[in-house]
Amino acid sequence: MKAYRRTFAQVVIDTDKDVLVLFCSYTCTECFSMTSLFNNVAWMICGNGNLRFVLVDPMKNDIDQFQVQKYPALVLFPGFNKGSPVVYEGPRTEVRIANFIRTHSSHVHTIPDLSIKT
């Protein structure tokens, strides 16, 4: 799902769902690889009704509710604490991002053990 300046509040803030947002510019090669990783995690964790994955290009969308310091930025807006978003600063792996979601979410999510791949 994508969010734009006019839809950011509706998609990210005005919901009690946990929302993981990837702020990335599509002209940045590092952002391109992070987008691929973000999509992999979203696909692996799909089916969690209280978790939403959102892409935002802050170069094209000036978001008033959150100022991005650097790209790419992965930020979790917890469902019951939207005023305190949590920026992910760990290793860029599916397992670490899934653990980040598990640790900082307001809701309990059924997240598969991503460390076991078949």
C-alpha positions in Angstrom: 0.0 0.0 0.0 1.2 3.5 -0.8 0.4 6.7 1.1 0.7 10.2 -0.1 0.6 13.6 1.6 -3.2 13.8 1.4 -3.8 10.2 2.6 -1.0 9.7 5.1 -3.1 10.6 8.2 -5.9 8.3 7.1 -3.7 5.3 6.2 -1.1 5.6 9.0 -2.4 7.8 11.9 -6.2 7.5 12.0 -6.2 3.7 12.5 -5.6 1.5 15.5 -3.6 -0.9 13.4 0.2 -1.1 13.7 1.6 0.5 10.6 5.1 -0.1 9.3 6.1 2.6 6.9 9.1 2.6 4.6 10.1 6.2 3.6 12.1 5.8 0.5 13.0 7.7 -2.7 12.6 5.7 -5.8 15.8 7.4 -7.3 18.0 5.9 -4.5 19.7 2.5 -5.1 19.9 1.8 -1.4 16.2 2.5 -1.1 15.5 0.2 -4.0 17.1 -2.8 -2.2 15.3 -1.8 1.0 11.9 -1.8 -0.8 12.6 -5.3 -2.0 13.3 -6.4 1.6 10.2 -4.5 2.9 8.0 -6.3 0.3 9.5 -9.7 1.3 8.7 -9.1 5.0 5.2 -7.9 4.1 4.6 -11.0 2.0 5.9 -13.3 4.7 3.8 -11.7 7.4 0.6 -11.1 5.3 -2.7 -12.1 6.8 -2.2 -10.1 10.1 -5.3 -7.9 10.2 -3.9 -5.4 12.6 -0.6 -4.8 10.7 -0.3 -2.6 7.7 2.7 -2.1 5.4 2.9 1.3 3.7 5.4 2.9 1.2 5.9 6.7 1.1 8.2 8.7 -1.2 9.0 11.7 1.0 10.7 13.4 -2.0 7.3 13.7 -3.6 5.2 13.9 -0.4 6.0 16.3 2.3 4.5 14.5 5.4 3.7 16.9 8.2 3.2 14.1 10.8 6.7 12.7 10.5 10.0 14.2 9.3 12.4 11.8 7.7 16.1 12.4 8.5 17.6 10.0 6.0 16.5 7.5 3.4 15.6 4.7 3.5 13.8 5.0 6.8 11.7 2.2 8.3 9.3 3.4 10.9 6.7 1.6 13.0 3.7 3.6 14.1 2.2 1.4 16.9 -1.5 1.1 16.9 -2.2 2.5 20.3 0.7 5.0 20.4 0.8 6.9 17.1 2.5 9.8 18.8 5.6 7.7 19.4 6.8 6.2 16.2 9.8 3.8 16.4 12.6 4.1 13.9 14.2 0.8 12.9 18.0 1.1 12.9 19.1 -2.6 13.0 20.5 -4.9 10.3 18.5 -5.1 7.1 17.3 -8.7 7.2 13.8 -10.2 7.2 14.4 -11.9 10.6 15.5 -8.7 12.3 12.7 -6.6 10.9 10.1 -9.2 11.9 11.6 -9.2 15.4 11.4 -5.4 15.4 7.7 -5.6 14.5 7.1 -8.2 17.2 8.8 -6.1 19.8 7.4 -2.7 19.2 3.8 -3.4 18.0 0.7 -2.6 20.0 -1.0 -5.8 18.8 0.2 -9.4 19.1 0.9 -10.6 15.6 1.3 -14.1 14.3 4.7 -13.8 12.8 6.3 -17.0 11.4 9.8 -17.9 12.5 11.7 -16.4 9.5 15.0 -17.8 10.7 13.8 -21.2 9.3 13.7 -21.2 5.5 12.7 -24.2 3.4 
